[in-house]
Amino acid sequence: MAFEPIKSVMDKAIQSYGSDPKIEWVRNGLSERVHSESVGIYNCWTLTGSPAVPTDRTIEFPSDFSQEVHFITLDDAVELYGIPDFIKLDVDGYEGLVIDGGSRFFGSHRPPIMMELSASAKIIGRRPEEAIEKLYGIGYEAYSMDGSYCAGSLDAAMKCFPWDSSYDVLMLHRDFKYE
């Protein structure tokens, strides 16, 4: 399943991938609680609670466009759509909130997670490291995308990533076994 709260982005994705029967499209955002709010949408693909957040990144990518977004939790999504075997998170700084909204799910399931982390989290008042800290706290470890390097400790993970940029990271639970 693919969650995308922004209609224009979802329309483009469906145009490109909509014929794939393996993808179920859901027009909701994921967060730590069920709610709706108007979010600012920036050309750098970052959602914020205000269309006029004065930061250096949003000044580079100005926009006054906002959209009402309905958010559900990962736990609710699992109840509605089933248990995912793999999670891809690219939610522009909201990763920690999505993880918080999956506390029941993560209590019994440990799928591989690929996520993009970026400094854009700072725009919405979050820390880019937050998601990594939360996942290490429940037994995940950060790997390079090719699987050749594991940052076996939270400290090692914090030292090896460029926190002022965007990057993809593969998170595998310590008990995960390749089949």
SELO-818564 format. One record per residue: residue number from 1; residue in three letters; x, z, y of N, C-alpha, C in turn. Coordinates in Angstrom, 3 decimals, padded with zeros to 6 digits. Example, Ala and Ser with C-alpha at 12.3 -4.5 7.8 and 13.67 -1.06 7.14 Angstrom:
REM SELO-818564
[pt 1, 'ALA', [013.190, 007.800, -005.690], [012.300, 007.800, -004.500], [013.200, 007.800, -003.300]]
[pt 2, 'SER', [012.850, 007.080, -002.250], [013.670, 007.140, -001.060], [012.900, 007.870, 000.030]]
***
This chain:
REM SELO-818564
[pt 1, 'MET', [000.833, 000.000, -001.171], [000.000, 000.000, 000.000], [000.876, 000.000, 001.232]]
[pt 2, 'ALA', [000.367, -000.578, 002.288], [001.104, -000.655, 003.546], [000.221, -000.090, 004.650]]
[pt 3, 'PHE', [000.733, 000.912, 005.361], [000.020, 001.521, 006.478], [000.579, 000.953, 007.763]]
[pt 4, 'GLU', [-000.308, 000.446, 008.593], [000.107, -000.093, 009.894], [-001.020, 000.155, 010.879]]
[pt 5, 'PRO', [-000.800, 001.036, 011.856], [-001.885, 001.366, 012.780], [-002.101, 000.371, 013.917]]
[pt 6, 'ILE', [-001.148, -000.501, 014.153], [-001.239, -001.414, 015.291], [-001.803, -002.755, 014.821]]
[pt 7, 'LYS', [-002.982, -003.106, 015.332], [-003.701, -004.289, 014.856], [-002.865, -005.565, 014.932]]
[pt 8, 'SER', [-002.196, -005.806, 016.051], [-001.442, -007.061, 016.189], [-000.290, -007.129, 015.188]]
[pt 9, 'VAL', [000.335, -006.002, 014.907], [001.436, -005.981, 013.925], [000.865, -006.194, 012.523]]
[pt 10, 'MET', [-000.254, -005.526, 012.225], [-000.865, -005.703, 010.912], [-001.317, -007.148, 010.711]]
[pt 11, 'ASP', [-001.899, -007.752, 011.738], [-002.333, -009.147, 011.625], [-001.164, -010.066, 011.280]]
[pt 12, 'LYS', [-000.011, -009.852, 011.917], [001.170, -010.670, 011.616], [001.671, -010.423, 010.201]]
[pt 13, 'ALA', [001.663, -009.165, 009.777], [002.115, -008.848, 008.421], [001.192, -009.466, 007.375]]
[pt 14, 'ILE', [-000.105, -009.385, 007.615], [-001.056, -009.978, 006.672], [-000.889, -011.491, 006.645]]
[pt 15, 'GLN', [-000.616, -012.082, 007.791], [-000.374, -013.524, 007.857], [000.816, -013.896, 006.968]]
[pt 16, 'SER', [001.845, -013.070, 006.973], [003.049, -013.357, 006.193], [002.934, -012.935, 004.727]]
[pt 17, 'TYR', [002.305, -011.799, 004.474], [002.322, -011.214, 003.123], [000.940, -010.965, 002.548]]
[pt 18, 'GLY', [-000.100, -011.352, 003.265], [-001.462, -011.023, 002.876], [-001.919, -011.565, 001.538]]
[pt 19, 'SER', [-001.312, -012.613, 001.072], [-001.728, -013.170, -000.214], [-001.122, -012.433, -001.404]]
[pt 20, 'ASP', [-000.230, -011.482, -001.156], [000.384, -010.713, -002.245], [-000.620, -009.680, -002.751]]
[pt 21, 'PRO', [-001.092, -009.834, -003.991], [-002.112, -008.907, -004.505], [-001.582, -007.486, -004.734]]
[pt 22, 'LYS', [-000.286, -007.299, -004.681], [000.289, -005.966, -004.888], [000.223, -005.104, -003.630]]
[pt 23, 'ILE', [-000.113, -005.716, -002.491], [-000.130, -004.972, -001.230], [-001.561, -004.695, -000.807]]
[pt 24, 'GLU', [-001.874, -003.427, -000.615], [-003.152, -003.021, -000.043], [-002.879, -002.601, 001.400]]
[pt 25, 'TRP', [-003.558, -003.237, 002.348], [-003.317, -002.996, 003.773], [-004.245, -001.909, 004.279]]
[pt 26, 'VAL', [-003.686, -000.910, 004.954], [-004.455, 000.213, 005.486], [-004.134, 000.347, 006.971]]
[pt 27, 'ARG', [-005.177, 000.266, 007.805], [-004.938, 000.336, 009.252], [-005.060, 001.774, 009.741]]
[pt 28, 'ASN', [-004.106, 002.589, 009.358], [-003.971, 003.971, 009.810], [-002.496, 004.254, 009.992]]
[pt 29, 'GLY', [-002.217, 005.246, 010.820], [-000.872, 005.784, 010.886], [-000.788, 006.979, 009.952]]
[pt 30, 'LEU', [000.410, 007.388, 009.615], [000.613, 008.598, 008.814], [001.240, 009.660, 009.700]]
[pt 31, 'SER', [000.798, 010.893, 009.540], [001.316, 011.992, 010.347], [001.147, 013.293, 009.584]]
[pt 32, 'GLU', [001.341, 014.407, 010.272], [001.266, 015.721, 009.626], [-000.161, 016.254, 009.546]]
[pt 33, 'ARG', [-001.092, 015.606, 010.262], [-002.482, 016.049, 010.268], [-003.381, 014.845, 010.554]]
[pt 34, 'VAL', [-004.644, 014.983, 010.215], [-005.620, 013.935, 010.498], [-006.045, 014.076, 011.953]]
[pt 35, 'HIS', [-005.908, 013.007, 012.703], [-006.323, 013.002, 014.096], [-006.267, 011.582, 014.647]]
[pt 36, 'SER', [-006.839, 011.406, 015.816], [-006.747, 010.137, 016.545], [-006.166, 010.442, 017.908]]
[pt 37, 'GLU', [-005.383, 009.517, 018.422], [-004.856, 009.663, 019.780], [-004.483, 008.299, 020.329]]
[pt 38, 'SER', [-004.461, 008.228, 021.630], [-004.008, 007.022, 022.297], [-002.496, 007.080, 022.371]]
[pt 39, 'VAL', [-001.851, 006.035, 021.882], [-000.389, 006.017, 021.889], [000.106, 004.834, 022.698]]
[pt 40, 'GLY', [001.203, 005.049, 023.430], [001.855, 003.968, 024.143], [002.631, 003.122, 023.159]]
[pt 41, 'ILE', [002.630, 001.834, 023.359], [003.315, 000.925, 022.443], [004.363, 000.167, 023.240]]
[pt 42, 'TYR', [005.599, 000.275, 022.819], [006.714, -000.313, 023.539], [007.266, -001.510, 022.787]]
[pt 43, 'ASN', [007.865, -002.401, 023.508], [008.448, -003.586, 022.894], [009.574, -003.246, 021.929]]
[pt 44, 'CYS', [010.094, -002.030, 022.002], [011.118, -001.633, 021.034], [010.448, -001.032, 019.806]]
[pt 45, 'TRP', [009.129, -001.212, 019.654], [008.348, -000.792, 018.496], [008.264, 000.717, 018.346]]
[pt 46, 'THR', [008.376, 001.430, 019.430], [008.252, 002.878, 019.362], [006.918, 003.303, 019.958]]
[pt 47, 'LEU', [006.211, 004.152, 019.228], [004.958, 004.695, 019.711], [005.253, 006.008, 020.418]]
[pt 48, 'THR', [004.617, 006.238, 021.519], [004.773, 007.520, 022.205], [003.412, 008.017, 022.640]]
[pt 49, 'GLY', [003.333, 009.288, 022.947], [002.085, 009.869, 023.394], [001.700, 009.455, 024.801]]
[pt 50, 'SER', [002.602, 008.813, 025.527], [002.301, 008.392, 026.894], [002.906, 007.027, 027.154]]
[pt 51, 'PRO', [002.187, 006.127, 027.798], [002.744, 004.817, 028.095], [003.844, 004.846, 029.154]]
[pt 52, 'ALA', [004.136, 005.996, 029.739], [005.114, 006.039, 030.832], [006.161, 007.136, 030.628]]
[pt 53, 'VAL', [006.653, 007.287, 029.405], [007.682, 008.292, 029.146], [008.980, 007.845, 029.805]]
[pt 54, 'PRO', [009.542, 008.624, 030.734], [010.726, 008.186, 031.481], [012.033, 008.456, 030.736]]
[pt 55, 'THR', [012.391, 007.583, 029.825], [013.679, 007.695, 029.142], [014.427, 006.389, 029.299]]
[pt 56, 'ASP', [015.720, 006.432, 029.057], [016.507, 005.220, 029.229], [016.052, 004.106, 028.290]]
[pt 57, 'ARG', [015.655, 004.420, 027.063], [015.231, 003.380, 026.130], [013.901, 002.758, 026.546]]
[pt 58, 'THR', [012.956, 003.568, 026.983], [011.672, 002.988, 027.355], [011.765, 002.220, 028.655]]
[pt 59, 'ILE', [012.706, 002.571, 029.510], [012.908, 001.793, 030.733], [013.405, 000.396, 030.375]]
[pt 60, 'GLU', [014.219, 000.313, 029.310], [014.699, -000.995, 028.867], [013.573, -001.844, 028.299]]
[pt 61, 'PHE', [012.554, -001.208, 027.727], [011.465, -001.920, 027.067], [010.130, -001.457, 027.640]]
[pt 62, 'PRO', [009.851, -001.753, 028.904], [008.649, -001.205, 029.538], [007.367, -001.823, 028.987]]
[pt 63, 'SER', [006.323, -001.015, 028.990], [005.009, -001.483, 028.595], [003.985, -000.473, 029.080]]
[pt 64, 'ASP', [002.846, -000.932, 029.486], [001.786, 000.001, 029.831], [000.623, -000.138, 028.852]]
[pt 65, 'PHE', [000.846, -000.824, 027.757], [-000.172, -001.031, 026.743], [-000.285, 000.210, 025.860]]
[pt 66, 'SER', [-001.494, 000.666, 025.623], [-001.702, 001.755, 024.682], [-002.880, 001.402, 023.786]]
[pt 67, 'GLN', [-002.942, 002.082, 022.657], [-003.982, 001.789, 021.678], [-004.383, 003.090, 020.996]]
[pt 68, 'GLU', [-005.654, 003.215, 020.677], [-006.132, 004.368, 019.917], [-005.702, 004.182, 018.461]]
[pt 69, 'VAL', [-005.050, 005.196, 017.912], [-004.562, 005.138, 016.539], [-005.151, 006.308, 015.754]]
[pt 70, 'HIS', [-005.650, 006.005, 014.559], [-006.143, 007.054, 013.670], [-005.024, 007.378, 012.671]]
[pt 71, 'PHE', [-004.692, 008.651, 012.581], [-003.641, 009.113, 011.674], [-004.255, 009.894, 010.515]]
[pt 72, 'ILE', [-003.718, 009.695, 009.319], [-004.064, 010.509, 008.161], [-002.766, 011.071, 007.605]]
[pt 73, 'THR', [-002.855, 011.992, 006.667], [-001.655, 012.564, 006.066], [-001.266, 011.779, 004.820]]
[pt 74, 'LEU', [-000.025, 011.912, 004.423], [000.429, 011.313, 003.164], [-000.363, 011.906, 002.005]]
[pt 75, 'ASP', [-000.638, 013.212, 002.044], [-001.446, 013.831, 000.985], [-002.818, 013.173, 000.883]]
[pt 76, 'ASP', [-003.472, 012.924, 002.020], [-004.771, 012.244, 002.009], [-004.636, 010.816, 001.492]]
[pt 77, 'ALA', [-003.586, 010.128, 001.892], [-003.371, 008.749, 001.436], [-003.219, 008.699, -000.084]]
[pt 78, 'VAL', [-002.507, 009.651, -000.646], [-002.329, 009.698, -002.104], [-003.677, 009.913, -002.788]]
[pt 79, 'GLU', [-004.499, 010.807, -002.235], [-005.827, 011.032, -002.818], [-006.693, 009.781, -002.750]]
[pt 80, 'LEU', [-006.597, 009.041, -001.649], [-007.422, 007.849, -001.469], [-006.915, 006.632, -002.230]]
[pt 81, 'TYR', [-005.585, 006.455, -002.297], [-005.026, 005.200, -002.783], [-004.134, 005.320, -004.013]]
[pt 82, 'GLY', [-003.804, 006.529, -004.425], [-002.974, 006.704, -005.612], [-001.547, 007.122, -005.278]]
[pt 83, 'ILE', [-000.809, 007.428, -006.316], [000.555, 007.950, -006.189], [001.554, 006.798, -006.085]]
[pt 84, 'PRO', [002.329, 006.765, -005.005], [003.321, 005.687, -004.869], [004.558, 005.943, -005.737]]
[pt 85, 'ASP', [005.129, 004.861, -006.252], [006.385, 004.939, -007.014], [007.593, 004.870, -006.095]]
[pt 86, 'PHE', [007.371, 004.390, -004.875], [008.444, 004.169, -003.910], [007.825, 004.280, -002.522]]
[pt 87, 'ILE', [008.567, 004.867, -001.578], [008.072, 004.985, -000.206], [009.061, 004.330, 000.737]]
[pt 88, 'LYS', [008.555, 003.477, 001.602], [009.351, 002.877, 002.678], [008.783, 003.421, 003.979]]
[pt 89, 'LEU', [009.605, 004.167, 004.709], [009.182, 004.744, 005.981], [009.909, 004.049, 007.118]]
[pt 90, 'ASP', [009.144, 003.484, 008.026], [009.689, 002.905, 009.256], [008.647, 003.208, 010.319]]
[pt 91, 'VAL', [008.690, 004.436, 010.821], [007.634, 004.922, 011.704], [008.185, 005.394, 013.053]]
[pt 92, 'ASP', [009.333, 004.883, 013.432], [009.867, 005.033, 014.785], [009.890, 006.472, 015.300]]
[pt 93, 'GLY', [010.481, 007.350, 014.523], [010.662, 008.723, 014.963], [009.668, 009.710, 014.386]]
[pt 94, 'TYR', [008.616, 009.214, 013.744], [007.597, 010.096, 013.175], [007.879, 010.474, 011.708]]
[pt 95, 'GLU', [009.041, 010.135, 011.180], [009.342, 010.374, 009.765], [009.128, 011.830, 009.360]]
[pt 96, 'GLY', [009.621, 012.753, 010.171], [009.462, 014.174, 009.851], [008.010, 014.589, 009.761]]
[pt 97, 'LEU', [007.159, 014.029, 010.630], [005.731, 014.351, 010.595], [005.066, 013.787, 009.341]]
[pt 98, 'VAL', [005.477, 012.586, 008.921], [004.923, 012.006, 007.695], [005.300, 012.881, 006.502]]
[pt 99, 'ILE', [006.534, 013.336, 006.457], [006.979, 014.210, 005.358], [006.179, 015.516, 005.376]]
[pt 100, 'ASP', [005.976, 016.096, 006.555], [005.163, 017.320, 006.650], [003.757, 017.090, 006.118]]
[pt 101, 'GLY', [003.202, 015.917, 006.354], [001.856, 015.602, 005.880], [001.779, 015.303, 004.398]]
[pt 102, 'GLY', [002.909, 015.368, 003.711], [002.933, 015.122, 002.267], [003.389, 016.331, 001.470]]
[pt 103, 'SER', [003.140, 017.522, 001.970], [003.659, 018.724, 001.299], [003.118, 018.879, -000.122]]
[pt 104, 'ARG', [001.836, 018.607, -000.346], [001.297, 018.697, -001.719], [001.913, 017.612, -002.601]]
[pt 105, 'PHE', [001.981, 016.415, -002.069], [002.559, 015.296, -002.822], [003.998, 015.591, -003.225]]
[pt 106, 'PHE', [004.827, 015.998, -002.250], [006.234, 016.252, -002.547], [006.429, 017.490, -003.420]]
[pt 107, 'GLY', [005.399, 018.335, -003.540], [005.480, 019.479, -004.435], [005.522, 019.084, -005.899]]
[pt 108, 'SER', [005.035, 017.870, -006.212], [004.998, 017.456, -007.620], [005.536, 016.046, -007.875]]
[pt 109, 'HIS', [005.847, 015.292, -006.833], [006.346, 013.920, -007.006], [007.601, 013.719, -006.167]]
[pt 110, 'ARG', [008.539, 012.953, -006.701], [009.822, 012.727, -006.027], [010.230, 011.255, -006.085]]
[pt 111, 'PRO', [009.448, 010.362, -005.478], [009.808, 008.942, -005.543], [011.012, 008.645, -004.650]]
[pt 112, 'PRO', [011.721, 007.560, -004.931], [012.759, 007.111, -003.999], [012.120, 006.810, -002.644]]
[pt 113, 'ILE', [012.868, 007.079, -001.588], [012.387, 006.838, -000.229], [013.445, 006.037, 000.519]]
[pt 114, 'MET', [013.051, 004.913, 001.058], [013.936, 004.177, 001.957], [013.328, 004.319, 003.339]]
[pt 115, 'MET', [014.128, 004.780, 004.286], [013.585, 004.940, 005.623], [014.568, 004.496, 006.672]]
[pt 116, 'GLU', [013.990, 004.015, 007.755], [014.798, 003.684, 008.918], [014.760, 004.889, 009.844]]
[pt 117, 'LEU', [015.914, 005.362, 010.211], [016.016, 006.446, 011.180], [016.648, 005.897, 012.438]]
[pt 118, 'SER', [016.172, 006.376, 013.571], [016.737, 005.844, 014.804], [016.671, 006.865, 015.922]]
[pt 119, 'ALA', [017.433, 006.575, 016.943], [017.447, 007.414, 018.132], [016.121, 007.332, 018.876]]
[pt 120, 'SER', [015.249, 006.407, 018.497], [013.951, 006.309, 019.159], [013.124, 007.574, 018.972]]
[pt 121, 'ALA', [013.470, 008.391, 017.983], [012.761, 009.666, 017.796], [012.844, 010.519, 019.060]]
[pt 122, 'LYS', [013.943, 010.389, 019.778], [014.121, 011.177, 021.002], [013.072, 010.831, 022.051]]
[pt 123, 'ILE', [012.594, 009.594, 022.055], [011.599, 009.158, 023.024], [010.310, 009.956, 022.876]]
[pt 124, 'ILE', [009.986, 010.332, 021.651], [008.750, 011.079, 021.419], [009.015, 012.579, 021.258]]
[pt 125, 'GLY', [010.199, 013.019, 021.652], [010.502, 014.443, 021.622], [010.882, 014.981, 020.259]]
[pt 126, 'ARG', [011.318, 014.124, 019.357], [011.730, 014.539, 018.002], [013.242, 014.371, 017.889]]
[pt 127, 'ARG', [013.787, 014.863, 016.802], [015.215, 014.680, 016.517], [015.354, 013.695, 015.365]]
[pt 128, 'PRO', [016.236, 012.697, 015.461], [016.409, 011.740, 014.365], [016.798, 012.423, 013.047]]
[pt 129, 'GLU', [017.499, 013.537, 013.122], [017.972, 014.228, 011.915], [016.861, 014.975, 011.172]]
[pt 130, 'GLU', [015.743, 015.176, 011.824], [014.674, 016.011, 011.285], [014.247, 015.599, 009.869]]
[pt 131, 'ALA', [014.018, 014.322, 009.642], [013.545, 013.859, 008.335], [014.592, 014.116, 007.247]]
[pt 132, 'ILE', [015.861, 013.850, 007.559], [016.932, 014.097, 006.583], [016.970, 015.577, 006.215]]
[pt 133, 'GLU', [016.878, 016.451, 007.198], [016.894, 017.895, 006.944], [015.738, 018.303, 006.039]]
[pt 134, 'LYS', [014.557, 017.793, 006.314], [013.383, 018.140, 005.509], [013.535, 017.657, 004.066]]
[pt 135, 'LEU', [014.033, 016.433, 003.905], [014.171, 015.898, 002.549], [015.276, 016.601, 001.761]]
[pt 136, 'TYR', [016.389, 016.920, 002.397], [017.412, 017.714, 001.708], [016.831, 019.064, 001.296]]
[pt 137, 'GLY', [015.952, 019.612, 002.123], [015.337, 020.903, 001.828], [014.465, 020.904, 000.584]]
[pt 138, 'ILE', [014.005, 019.727, 000.146], [013.191, 019.650, -001.080], [013.917, 018.910, -002.203]]
[pt 139, 'GLY', [015.240, 018.809, -002.088], [016.023, 018.294, -003.206], [016.453, 016.850, -003.149]]
[pt 140, 'TYR', [016.230, 016.169, -002.042], [016.676, 014.787, -001.907], [018.113, 014.748, -001.406]]
[pt 141, 'GLU', [018.787, 013.624, -001.656], [020.129, 013.370, -001.143], [020.170, 011.970, -000.556]]
[pt 142, 'ALA', [020.995, 011.785, 000.458], [021.118, 010.494, 001.129], [022.158, 009.634, 000.422]]
[pt 143, 'TYR', [021.808, 008.373, 000.203], [022.700, 007.399, -000.432], [022.881, 006.211, 000.500]]
[pt 144, 'SER', [024.001, 005.535, 000.360], [024.151, 004.253, 001.033], [023.157, 003.288, 000.390]]
[pt 145, 'MET', [022.770, 002.254, 001.099], [021.750, 001.340, 000.596], [022.144, 000.666, -000.712]]
[pt 146, 'ASP', [023.443, 000.508, -000.951], [023.856, -000.093, -002.219], [024.036, 000.951, -003.322]]
[pt 147, 'GLY', [023.790, 002.228, -003.009], [023.876, 003.287, -004.004], [025.280, 003.740, -004.333]]
[pt 148, 'SER', [026.282, 003.190, -003.659], [027.665, 003.498, -004.019], [028.168, 004.817, -003.441]]
[pt 149, 'TYR', [027.491, 005.342, -002.414], [027.941, 006.589, -001.797], [026.777, 007.555, -001.685]]
[pt 150, 'CYS', [026.982, 008.771, -002.119], [025.985, 009.823, -001.979], [026.547, 010.902, -001.067]]
[pt 151, 'ALA', [025.789, 011.226, -000.024], [026.147, 012.367, 000.822], [025.532, 013.587, 000.141]]
[pt 152, 'GLY', [026.290, 014.214, -000.728], [025.793, 015.277, -001.592], [025.317, 016.534, -000.894]]
[pt 153, 'SER', [025.650, 016.692, 000.354], [025.181, 017.876, 001.079], [024.556, 017.445, 002.406]]
[pt 154, 'LEU', [023.747, 018.321, 002.949], [023.152, 018.038, 004.244], [024.236, 017.857, 005.301]]
[pt 155, 'ASP', [025.268, 018.697, 005.267], [026.364, 018.572, 006.236], [027.038, 017.208, 006.132]]
[pt 156, 'ALA', [027.283, 016.751, 004.905], [027.920, 015.436, 004.720], [027.029, 014.329, 005.265]]
[pt 157, 'ALA', [025.719, 014.428, 005.039], [024.790, 013.414, 005.543], [024.790, 013.401, 007.065]]
[pt 158, 'MET', [024.814, 014.574, 007.660], [024.776, 014.654, 009.120], [026.032, 014.069, 009.761]]
[pt 159, 'LYS', [027.153, 014.126, 009.072], [028.413, 013.633, 009.637], [028.592, 012.125, 009.496]]
[pt 160, 'CYS', [027.921, 011.503, 008.529], [028.248, 010.101, 008.244], [027.304, 009.083, 008.870]]
[pt 161, 'PHE', [026.281, 009.517, 009.561], [025.343, 008.568, 010.127], [025.487, 008.468, 011.635]]
[pt 162, 'PRO', [025.267, 007.273, 012.196], [025.342, 007.087, 013.655], [024.023, 007.500, 014.312]]
[pt 163, 'TRP', [023.924, 008.728, 014.728], [022.660, 009.265, 015.234], [022.223, 008.650, 016.559]]
[pt 164, 'ASP', [023.016, 007.813, 017.163], [022.610, 007.182, 018.419], [022.165, 005.741, 018.216]]
[pt 165, 'SER', [021.867, 005.372, 016.990], [021.529, 004.003, 016.658], [020.373, 004.017, 015.661]]
[pt 166, 'SER', [020.075, 002.885, 015.072], [019.102, 002.782, 013.987], [019.826, 002.390, 012.714]]
[pt 167, 'TYR', [019.365, 002.894, 011.603], [019.977, 002.555, 010.324], [018.997, 002.872, 009.212]]
[pt 168, 'ASP', [019.190, 002.222, 008.077], [018.384, 002.483, 006.894], [019.145, 003.438, 005.990]]
[pt 169, 'VAL', [018.406, 004.307, 005.342], [019.011, 005.248, 004.408], [018.113, 005.338, 003.176]]
[pt 170, 'LEU', [018.731, 005.423, 002.031], [018.024, 005.581, 000.764], [018.103, 007.054, 000.385]]
[pt 171, 'MET', [016.960, 007.672, 000.161], [016.891, 009.076, -000.231], [016.395, 009.153, -001.671]]
[pt 172, 'LEU', [017.214, 009.771, -002.516], [016.841, 009.952, -003.920], [016.856, 011.435, -004.240]]
[pt 173, 'HIS', [015.863, 011.878, -005.005], [015.837, 013.271, -005.420], [016.950, 013.501, -006.443]]
[pt 174, 'ARG', [017.487, 014.707, -006.433], [018.596, 015.035, -007.361], [018.229, 014.756, -008.820]]
[pt 175, 'ASP', [016.955, 014.874, -009.157], [016.512, 014.648, -010.546], [016.170, 013.195, -010.839]]
[pt 176, 'PHE', [016.284, 012.312, -009.852], [015.905, 010.906, -010.035], [016.855, 010.236, -011.016]]
[pt 177, 'LYS', [016.295, 009.492, -011.958], [017.080, 008.734, -012.943], [016.688, 007.269, -012.869]]
[pt 178, 'TYR', [017.694, 006.411, -012.731], [017.416, 004.970, -012.785], [016.988, 004.609, -014.189]]
[pt 179, 'GLU', [015.972, 003.742, -014.278], [015.522, 003.293, -015.603], [015.858, 001.856, -015.825]]
***
